[in-house]
């Protein structure tokens, strides 16, 4: 009996010593005010992007420890210059997120830029439209920034 328990402990101890916690993205929410976008559209895909970036550094599983994502702010300032018939407008999308893992908050920020150049053409709206591609790029950069601090 003593030999069985000794063998069992020799097999079990290394398994527990090298086991790594696994995680799952349990909740994605937005506390940011984004009047240009619906909240559902903002949250769409963020869970998948977070899981993709998180899986590069940590193990993921269905019953893992919870990881939550909160979009803190979405900013999109525009800057424009007009000289005669020439115009250049730039819009930078800046996203700040908070990822909570193991009870610790990690803040990340990402940005992406869009620019428009025109000659003898007026924009219908003085503001550049919200660009989905730059938003997705800024989200991914902010998630990567946050996870790099873990």
Biotite code that builds the C-alpha atoms (Angstrom):
import biotite.structure as struc

atoms = struc.array([
    struc.Atom([0.000, 0.000, 0.000], chain_id="A", res_id=1, res_name="UNK", atom_name="CA", element="C"),
    struc.Atom([2.853, 2.318, 0.848], chain_id="A", res_id=2, res_name="UNK", atom_name="CA", element="C"),
    struc.Atom([4.462, 1.683, -2.547], chain_id="A", res_id=3, res_name="UNK", atom_name="CA", element="C"),
    struc.Atom([1.195, 2.518, -4.385], chain_id="A", res_id=4, res_name="UNK", atom_name="CA", element="C"),
    struc.Atom([0.834, 5.833, -2.591], chain_id="A", res_id=5, res_name="UNK", atom_name="CA", element="C"),
    struc.Atom([4.503, 6.628, -3.253], chain_id="A", res_id=6, res_name="UNK", atom_name="CA", element="C"),
    struc.Atom([4.116, 5.908, -6.978], chain_id="A", res_id=7, res_name="UNK", atom_name="CA", element="C"),
    struc.Atom([0.869, 7.900, -7.133], chain_id="A", res_id=8, res_name="UNK", atom_name="CA", element="C"),
    struc.Atom([2.521, 10.897, -5.477], chain_id="A", res_id=9, res_name="UNK", atom_name="CA", element="C"),
    struc.Atom([5.507, 10.670, -7.869], chain_id="A", res_id=10, res_name="UNK", atom_name="CA", element="C"),
    struc.Atom([3.138, 10.833, -10.831], chain_id="A", res_id=11, res_name="UNK", atom_name="CA", element="C"),
    struc.Atom([0.734, 13.444, -9.440], chain_id="A", res_id=12, res_name="UNK", atom_name="CA", element="C"),
    struc.Atom([3.204, 15.987, -8.009], chain_id="A", res_id=13, res_name="UNK", atom_name="CA", element="C"),
    struc.Atom([4.979, 16.740, -11.324], chain_id="A", res_id=14, res_name="UNK", atom_name="CA", element="C"),
    struc.Atom([1.608, 17.021, -13.093], chain_id="A", res_id=15, res_name="UNK", atom_name="CA", element="C"),
    struc.Atom([0.459, 19.684, -10.612], chain_id="A", res_id=16, res_name="UNK", atom_name="CA", element="C"),
    struc.Atom([3.831, 21.420, -10.519], chain_id="A", res_id=17, res_name="UNK", atom_name="CA", element="C"),
    struc.Atom([3.819, 22.084, -14.261], chain_id="A", res_id=18, res_name="UNK", atom_name="CA", element="C"),
    struc.Atom([0.113, 22.727, -14.677], chain_id="A", res_id=19, res_name="UNK", atom_name="CA", element="C"),
    struc.Atom([-0.703, 26.201, -15.886], chain_id="A", res_id=20, res_name="UNK", atom_name="CA", element="C"),
    struc.Atom([-3.927, 28.050, -15.220], chain_id="A", res_id=21, res_name="UNK", atom_name="CA", element="C"),
    struc.Atom([-6.221, 28.327, -18.180], chain_id="A", res_id=22, res_name="UNK", atom_name="CA", element="C"),
    struc.Atom([-8.493, 31.277, -18.885], chain_id="A", res_id=23, res_name="UNK", atom_name="CA", element="C"),
    struc.Atom([-11.627, 32.207, -20.773], chain_id="A", res_id=24, res_name="UNK", atom_name="CA", element="C"),
    struc.Atom([-12.981, 35.566, -21.869], chain_id="A", res_id=25, res_name="UNK", atom_name="CA", element="C"),
    struc.Atom([-16.169, 35.611, -19.842], chain_id="A", res_id=26, res_name="UNK", atom_name="CA", element="C"),
    struc.Atom([-17.444, 39.157, -20.274], chain_id="A", res_id=27, res_name="UNK", atom_name="CA", element="C"),
    struc.Atom([-16.992, 42.010, -22.726], chain_id="A", res_id=28, res_name="UNK", atom_name="CA", element="C"),
    struc.Atom([-18.635, 45.357, -21.982], chain_id="A", res_id=29, res_name="UNK", atom_name="CA", element="C"),
    struc.Atom([-18.289, 48.992, -22.875], chain_id="A", res_id=30, res_name="UNK", atom_name="CA", element="C"),
    struc.Atom([-18.461, 51.835, -20.399], chain_id="A", res_id=31, res_name="UNK", atom_name="CA", element="C"),
    struc.Atom([-17.393, 54.256, -23.156], chain_id="A", res_id=32, res_name="UNK", atom_name="CA", element="C"),
    struc.Atom([-19.803, 56.675, -24.738], chain_id="A", res_id=33, res_name="UNK", atom_name="CA", element="C"),
    struc.Atom([-19.724, 56.167, -28.512], chain_id="A", res_id=34, res_name="UNK", atom_name="CA", element="C"),
    struc.Atom([-22.616, 58.105, -30.067], chain_id="A", res_id=35, res_name="UNK", atom_name="CA", element="C"),
    struc.Atom([-21.435, 57.240, -33.591], chain_id="A", res_id=36, res_name="UNK", atom_name="CA", element="C"),
    struc.Atom([-21.813, 53.499, -32.990], chain_id="A", res_id=37, res_name="UNK", atom_name="CA", element="C"),
    struc.Atom([-24.300, 51.137, -31.386], chain_id="A", res_id=38, res_name="UNK", atom_name="CA", element="C"),
    struc.Atom([-22.967, 49.332, -28.298], chain_id="A", res_id=39, res_name="UNK", atom_name="CA", element="C"),
    struc.Atom([-23.711, 45.928, -29.824], chain_id="A", res_id=40, res_name="UNK", atom_name="CA", element="C"),
    struc.Atom([-21.561, 46.792, -32.839], chain_id="A", res_id=41, res_name="UNK", atom_name="CA", element="C"),
    struc.Atom([-18.731, 47.975, -30.606], chain_id="A", res_id=42, res_name="UNK", atom_name="CA", element="C"),
    struc.Atom([-18.665, 44.706, -28.649], chain_id="A", res_id=43, res_name="UNK", atom_name="CA", element="C"),
    struc.Atom([-19.017, 42.471, -31.706], chain_id="A", res_id=44, res_name="UNK", atom_name="CA", element="C"),
    struc.Atom([-15.786, 40.598, -32.353], chain_id="A", res_id=45, res_name="UNK", atom_name="CA", element="C"),
    struc.Atom([-13.870, 41.958, -29.373], chain_id="A", res_id=46, res_name="UNK", atom_name="CA", element="C"),
    struc.Atom([-14.182, 38.645, -27.515], chain_id="A", res_id=47, res_name="UNK", atom_name="CA", element="C"),
    struc.Atom([-12.652, 36.775, -30.475], chain_id="A", res_id=48, res_name="UNK", atom_name="CA", element="C"),
    struc.Atom([-9.810, 39.291, -30.864], chain_id="A", res_id=49, res_name="UNK", atom_name="CA", element="C"),
    struc.Atom([-9.073, 39.093, -27.116], chain_id="A", res_id=50, res_name="UNK", atom_name="CA", element="C"),
    struc.Atom([-9.069, 35.278, -27.193], chain_id="A", res_id=51, res_name="UNK", atom_name="CA", element="C"),
    struc.Atom([-6.725, 35.284, -30.190], chain_id="A", res_id=52, res_name="UNK", atom_name="CA", element="C"),
    struc.Atom([-4.188, 37.632, -28.568], chain_id="A", res_id=53, res_name="UNK", atom_name="CA", element="C"),
    struc.Atom([-4.555, 36.050, -25.107], chain_id="A", res_id=54, res_name="UNK", atom_name="CA", element="C"),
    struc.Atom([-3.946, 32.538, -26.507], chain_id="A", res_id=55, res_name="UNK", atom_name="CA", element="C"),
    struc.Atom([-0.479, 33.587, -27.678], chain_id="A", res_id=56, res_name="UNK", atom_name="CA", element="C"),
    struc.Atom([0.600, 34.025, -24.050], chain_id="A", res_id=57, res_name="UNK", atom_name="CA", element="C"),
    struc.Atom([-1.808, 31.914, -21.938], chain_id="A", res_id=58, res_name="UNK", atom_name="CA", element="C"),
    struc.Atom([-3.804, 28.694, -22.195], chain_id="A", res_id=59, res_name="UNK", atom_name="CA", element="C"),
    struc.Atom([-7.522, 29.011, -22.949], chain_id="A", res_id=60, res_name="UNK", atom_name="CA", element="C"),
    struc.Atom([-10.259, 26.548, -22.015], chain_id="A", res_id=61, res_name="UNK", atom_name="CA", element="C"),
    struc.Atom([-14.045, 26.530, -21.537], chain_id="A", res_id=62, res_name="UNK", atom_name="CA", element="C"),
    struc.Atom([-13.918, 26.166, -17.733], chain_id="A", res_id=63, res_name="UNK", atom_name="CA", element="C"),
    struc.Atom([-11.000, 28.545, -17.240], chain_id="A", res_id=64, res_name="UNK", atom_name="CA", element="C"),
    struc.Atom([-10.552, 31.456, -14.899], chain_id="A", res_id=65, res_name="UNK", atom_name="CA", element="C"),
    struc.Atom([-12.574, 34.482, -16.027], chain_id="A", res_id=66, res_name="UNK", atom_name="CA", element="C"),
    struc.Atom([-11.029, 37.339, -17.980], chain_id="A", res_id=67, res_name="UNK", atom_name="CA", element="C"),
    struc.Atom([-13.157, 40.448, -18.481], chain_id="A", res_id=68, res_name="UNK", atom_name="CA", element="C"),
    struc.Atom([-12.741, 43.205, -21.055], chain_id="A", res_id=69, res_name="UNK", atom_name="CA", element="C"),
    struc.Atom([-14.088, 46.724, -20.591], chain_id="A", res_id=70, res_name="UNK", atom_name="CA", element="C"),
    struc.Atom([-13.796, 49.436, -23.233], chain_id="A", res_id=71, res_name="UNK", atom_name="CA", element="C"),
    struc.Atom([-13.094, 52.554, -21.190], chain_id="A", res_id=72, res_name="UNK", atom_name="CA", element="C"),
    struc.Atom([-12.962, 55.191, -23.918], chain_id="A", res_id=73, res_name="UNK", atom_name="CA", element="C"),
    struc.Atom([-13.359, 55.655, -27.652], chain_id="A", res_id=74, res_name="UNK", atom_name="CA", element="C"),
    struc.Atom([-12.030, 58.899, -29.054], chain_id="A", res_id=75, res_name="UNK", atom_name="CA", element="C"),
    struc.Atom([-11.862, 59.978, -32.684], chain_id="A", res_id=76, res_name="UNK", atom_name="CA", element="C"),
    struc.Atom([-10.523, 63.534, -33.035], chain_id="A", res_id=77, res_name="UNK", atom_name="CA", element="C"),
    struc.Atom([-10.294, 65.006, -36.557], chain_id="A", res_id=78, res_name="UNK", atom_name="CA", element="C"),
    struc.Atom([-7.704, 67.466, -37.836], chain_id="A", res_id=79, res_name="UNK", atom_name="CA", element="C"),
    struc.Atom([-7.975, 69.222, -41.184], chain_id="A", res_id=80, res_name="UNK", atom_name="CA", element="C"),
    struc.Atom([-6.017, 71.687, -43.287], chain_id="A", res_id=81, res_name="UNK", atom_name="CA", element="C"),
    struc.Atom([-7.335, 73.573, -46.334], chain_id="A", res_id=82, res_name="UNK", atom_name="CA", element="C"),
    struc.Atom([-5.176, 75.649, -48.645], chain_id="A", res_id=83, res_name="UNK", atom_name="CA", element="C"),
    struc.Atom([-7.047, 76.987, -51.658], chain_id="A", res_id=84, res_name="UNK", atom_name="CA", element="C"),
    struc.Atom([-8.576, 74.049, -53.506], chain_id="A", res_id=85, res_name="UNK", atom_name="CA", element="C"),
    struc.Atom([-6.533, 71.463, -51.594], chain_id="A", res_id=86, res_name="UNK", atom_name="CA", element="C"),
    struc.Atom([-7.695, 69.794, -48.417], chain_id="A", res_id=87, res_name="UNK", atom_name="CA", element="C"),
    struc.Atom([-6.285, 67.128, -46.100], chain_id="A", res_id=88, res_name="UNK", atom_name="CA", element="C"),
    struc.Atom([-8.264, 65.671, -43.217], chain_id="A", res_id=89, res_name="UNK", atom_name="CA", element="C"),
    struc.Atom([-7.020, 63.113, -40.700], chain_id="A", res_id=90, res_name="UNK", atom_name="CA", element="C"),
    struc.Atom([-8.918, 61.187, -38.071], chain_id="A", res_id=91, res_name="UNK", atom_name="CA", element="C"),
    struc.Atom([-7.247, 59.112, -35.379], chain_id="A", res_id=92, res_name="UNK", atom_name="CA", element="C"),
    struc.Atom([-9.265, 56.494, -33.513], chain_id="A", res_id=93, res_name="UNK", atom_name="CA", element="C"),
    struc.Atom([-7.927, 56.032, -29.961], chain_id="A", res_id=94, res_name="UNK", atom_name="CA", element="C"),
    struc.Atom([-9.284, 53.186, -27.833], chain_id="A", res_id=95, res_name="UNK", atom_name="CA", element="C"),
    struc.Atom([-8.517, 52.549, -24.160], chain_id="A", res_id=96, res_name="UNK", atom_name="CA", element="C"),
    struc.Atom([-9.473, 49.202, -22.648], chain_id="A", res_id=97, res_name="UNK", atom_name="CA", element="C"),
    struc.Atom([-9.183, 47.498, -19.276], chain_id="A", res_id=98, res_name="UNK", atom_name="CA", element="C"),
    struc.Atom([-8.630, 43.734, -19.081], chain_id="A", res_id=99, res_name="UNK", atom_name="CA", element="C"),
    struc.Atom([-9.112, 42.085, -15.700], chain_id="A", res_id=100, res_name="UNK", atom_name="CA", element="C"),
    struc.Atom([-7.210, 38.822, -15.174], chain_id="A", res_id=101, res_name="UNK", atom_name="CA", element="C"),
    struc.Atom([-6.775, 37.173, -11.767], chain_id="A", res_id=102, res_name="UNK", atom_name="CA", element="C"),
    struc.Atom([-8.285, 40.253, -10.084], chain_id="A", res_id=103, res_name="UNK", atom_name="CA", element="C"),
    struc.Atom([-5.688, 42.631, -11.555], chain_id="A", res_id=104, res_name="UNK", atom_name="CA", element="C"),
    struc.Atom([-6.615, 45.378, -14.044], chain_id="A", res_id=105, res_name="UNK", atom_name="CA", element="C"),
    struc.Atom([-4.372, 45.921, -17.070], chain_id="A", res_id=106, res_name="UNK", atom_name="CA", element="C"),
    struc.Atom([-4.974, 49.128, -19.056], chain_id="A", res_id=107, res_name="UNK", atom_name="CA", element="C"),
    struc.Atom([-4.107, 49.223, -22.749], chain_id="A", res_id=108, res_name="UNK", atom_name="CA", element="C"),
    struc.Atom([-4.349, 51.894, -25.426], chain_id="A", res_id=109, res_name="UNK", atom_name="CA", element="C"),
    struc.Atom([-4.319, 51.573, -29.193], chain_id="A", res_id=110, res_name="UNK", atom_name="CA", element="C"),
    struc.Atom([-4.770, 53.936, -32.099], chain_id="A", res_id=111, res_name="UNK", atom_name="CA", element="C"),
    struc.Atom([-5.269, 53.866, -35.857], chain_id="A", res_id=112, res_name="UNK", atom_name="CA", element="C"),
    struc.Atom([-5.363, 56.703, -38.377], chain_id="A", res_id=113, res_name="UNK", atom_name="CA", element="C"),
    struc.Atom([-7.427, 57.478, -41.477], chain_id="A", res_id=114, res_name="UNK", atom_name="CA", element="C"),
    struc.Atom([-6.715, 60.361, -43.865], chain_id="A", res_id=115, res_name="UNK", atom_name="CA", element="C"),
    struc.Atom([-8.510, 61.890, -46.831], chain_id="A", res_id=116, res_name="UNK", atom_name="CA", element="C"),
    struc.Atom([-6.959, 64.167, -49.458], chain_id="A", res_id=117, res_name="UNK", atom_name="CA", element="C"),
    struc.Atom([-9.136, 66.123, -51.855], chain_id="A", res_id=118, res_name="UNK", atom_name="CA", element="C"),
    struc.Atom([-8.893, 68.738, -54.579], chain_id="A", res_id=119, res_name="UNK", atom_name="CA", element="C"),
    struc.Atom([-11.900, 70.898, -55.547], chain_id="A", res_id=120, res_name="UNK", atom_name="CA", element="C"),
    struc.Atom([-14.171, 68.506, -53.651], chain_id="A", res_id=121, res_name="UNK", atom_name="CA", element="C"),
    struc.Atom([-16.175, 69.305, -50.551], chain_id="A", res_id=122, res_name="UNK", atom_name="CA", element="C"),
    struc.Atom([-16.903, 66.651, -47.985], chain_id="A", res_id=123, res_name="UNK", atom_name="CA", element="C"),
    struc.Atom([-20.628, 66.326, -47.354], chain_id="A", res_id=124, res_name="UNK", atom_name="CA", element="C"),
    struc.Atom([-19.906, 66.333, -43.641], chain_id="A", res_id=125, res_name="UNK", atom_name="CA", element="C"),
    struc.Atom([-17.048, 68.230, -42.020], chain_id="A", res_id=126, res_name="UNK", atom_name="CA", element="C"),
    struc.Atom([-16.253, 65.123, -39.965], chain_id="A", res_id=127, res_name="UNK", atom_name="CA", element="C"),
    struc.Atom([-14.777, 61.998, -41.503], chain_id="A", res_id=128, res_name="UNK", atom_name="CA", element="C"),
    struc.Atom([-17.072, 59.005, -41.143], chain_id="A", res_id=129, res_name="UNK", atom_name="CA", element="C"),
    struc.Atom([-16.291, 56.431, -38.473], chain_id="A", res_id=130, res_name="UNK", atom_name="CA", element="C"),
    struc.Atom([-14.050, 53.806, -40.085], chain_id="A", res_id=131, res_name="UNK", atom_name="CA", element="C"),
    struc.Atom([-14.579, 50.158, -39.064], chain_id="A", res_id=132, res_name="UNK", atom_name="CA", element="C"),
    struc.Atom([-11.106, 49.106, -40.183], chain_id="A", res_id=133, res_name="UNK", atom_name="CA", element="C"),
    struc.Atom([-9.332, 51.732, -38.106], chain_id="A", res_id=134, res_name="UNK", atom_name="CA", element="C"),
    struc.Atom([-11.596, 50.869, -35.141], chain_id="A", res_id=135, res_name="UNK", atom_name="CA", element="C"),
    struc.Atom([-10.689, 47.163, -35.386], chain_id="A", res_id=136, res_name="UNK", atom_name="CA", element="C"),
    struc.Atom([-6.996, 48.020, -35.695], chain_id="A", res_id=137, res_name="UNK", atom_name="CA", element="C"),
    struc.Atom([-7.140, 50.301, -32.649], chain_id="A", res_id=138, res_name="UNK", atom_name="CA", element="C"),
    struc.Atom([-8.996, 47.630, -30.638], chain_id="A", res_id=139, res_name="UNK", atom_name="CA", element="C"),
    struc.Atom([-6.399, 44.974, -31.472], chain_id="A", res_id=140, res_name="UNK", atom_name="CA", element="C"),
    struc.Atom([-3.520, 47.323, -30.601], chain_id="A", res_id=141, res_name="UNK", atom_name="CA", element="C"),
    struc.Atom([-5.117, 48.237, -27.260], chain_id="A", res_id=142, res_name="UNK", atom_name="CA", element="C"),
    struc.Atom([-5.674, 44.546, -26.414], chain_id="A", res_id=143, res_name="UNK", atom_name="CA", element="C"),
    struc.Atom([-2.066, 43.705, -27.357], chain_id="A", res_id=144, res_name="UNK", atom_name="CA", element="C"),
    struc.Atom([-0.844, 46.631, -25.216], chain_id="A", res_id=145, res_name="UNK", atom_name="CA", element="C"),
    struc.Atom([-2.888, 45.474, -22.237], chain_id="A", res_id=146, res_name="UNK", atom_name="CA", element="C"),
    struc.Atom([-1.859, 41.796, -22.507], chain_id="A", res_id=147, res_name="UNK", atom_name="CA", element="C"),
    struc.Atom([1.817, 42.718, -22.937], chain_id="A", res_id=148, res_name="UNK", atom_name="CA", element="C"),
    struc.Atom([1.674, 44.177, -19.391], chain_id="A", res_id=149, res_name="UNK", atom_name="CA", element="C"),
    struc.Atom([0.558, 40.858, -17.872], chain_id="A", res_id=150, res_name="UNK", atom_name="CA", element="C"),
])
